[in-house]
């Protein structure tokens, strides 16, 4: 069983649906009964997030509304099944980096339409994250989701990398 973001590549992501990625994360979270263990899972996911290029960590790529520093960029890649949006992201805080990893795992490598229509709120609620994150982390998480969707929408219009 794959336990989340580990070992994923752009090629792997484009071949797997968001629902399959979400189910893998849900299965991993379900293995643990308490939130202390689930927070550790988040931290572990963050450690497996692919590294972001230092030159991409700019004020322009910084996500507003996050208490921690979060950087997010997107690019379009052509695949056999059509264009997909590939994200690169990072954070300087371990739990936040884990949240970034979950979003990356679900969204990166997906077509724009899937990114824009996936019910991320319902997924995050199923994980229990909405109920167990502080208000600041929740606000930051929603800021990340808004940024991801905005970047995906801009890629569908042919905008340059942000």
N, C-alpha and C positions, 0 to 999 in steps of 0.2 A: 504494500500500500504506500502510495506517495503521501507524505505528511505535510503538504503545503508547498511553499515556494522553493524548496530545495531542488537544485539540479535542473532548473528550467532554462530553456533557451528560446530565442525568438521563434525558431522553427517549431519547437514543441508547442509553444503558446498558440501559434496560428492554427494548429491542428486540433486543439482541444477547446470545447465550448466553455463559456463562462459558467454554465450550470454545473459542468463536471468539476471545474476548479472550485466553485463554491461548495459543492458536495464534499470534496476532499478536505477543505478547511473545516467544514462542519463536523466531519467524522473525527478529525484530529481534536477539535474542541470537546466533542462528546466523550473522549477517552478520559477526561478529567472532570471531577465533580466540584472542585472548589476553584474560586477565582484567583487564588494565589498561584496555583498551577497553570491556569489559563493565561495569566499575565506572563508567566515564564515561557509559555508557548509563543506568545506574541514577541517576546524578546528573542527567542530562538528563530522565529520567522525573519525578524529583522536582520539577524546575523547572516542569513542566507540570501538576502537581497543582493542582486548583482551590483557591483560597484558602479558609482556614477563618476564620470570624468570630472576632475577638479575644475576644468574650464567651464563646465555647465553649471557650477554652483555660483550663480551670480544673483545680484539683486533683482534682475528681471525674472529669473526662474524661481525666486523665493515665493512661497505661497503665503499671501496675506491672511491674517486671521488665525494663524497658528502661534501658540505660545512658544514652542520650540522652533528652531530653524528647520524648514522643510523646503526642499528644492524639487522641481518637477519640470521636465522637458518632454516633448513628444516629437516623433518623426513618423512619416508614412513609409512603409516597406511594401514592396510588391511581392506577393506570394502566388503560388499556383492557383489558389482559390480567390485571388483578388487582393486589393490593397488592405492593409491592416495598420493600425496605429500602435507604435511601439513606444512605451514610456521608459524613461530613466528617472529615478528618484532617490532621494536620501534624506535623512534627518540626523541631527546631532543628539537626539534623545532616544534611548533604547526602546521604550514602549511605543513612542511615536513612530520610530523606524519600523517596528513590527506592524503598526497600523498601515504604514506606507506599503509594506511588503504585501499585506493582504489585498490592498487596492491594486497594486501592481500585478499580483497574481491573477486577479479576476479580470482586470481591464486590458493589460498590455498584450498586444498581439491579436486584438480583436478588431473586426470591421467597425467603422464609425457607428453604423446603425445599431449594432449590438451594445456598444458603449453607451449610447444615448438612451436606449430603451431598457437596459438591465435595471431591475428594481433593487438598487443597492441598499436603500433604507430597510426594505423587508429582510434582505440577507443579513445586514448588520444586526437587526433586531433578533433574528433567529439565532445568531451567535451569542446574543445577550450583551453585546458591546454597548448598545445605547443605554441600557439600564445600569451598567457597571463602570462607565467612564465618567470622570469628573466633567462638569459643565465646560471647562476650558478645553479639555481633550475632545469632547463631543463637537464643540464649535470648530476646532481645528480639523477634525475628521471631515466635517461637512464642507469646510473650506477646500480641503484636498479634493473631495468629490466634485465640487463645483468647478475647480480648476481643471480636473481631468476631462470633464464633459465639455468645458469651454475649449480646451486644446483640441479635443477630438472633433468638435464642430468646426473649428477653424481649419483643421486639416482637410475636412471634406470640401472646403471652399478653396483649397490649394494654397493656403497661407504658408509662409516660411516657418522654419523651426523656431519655437519660442522656448 
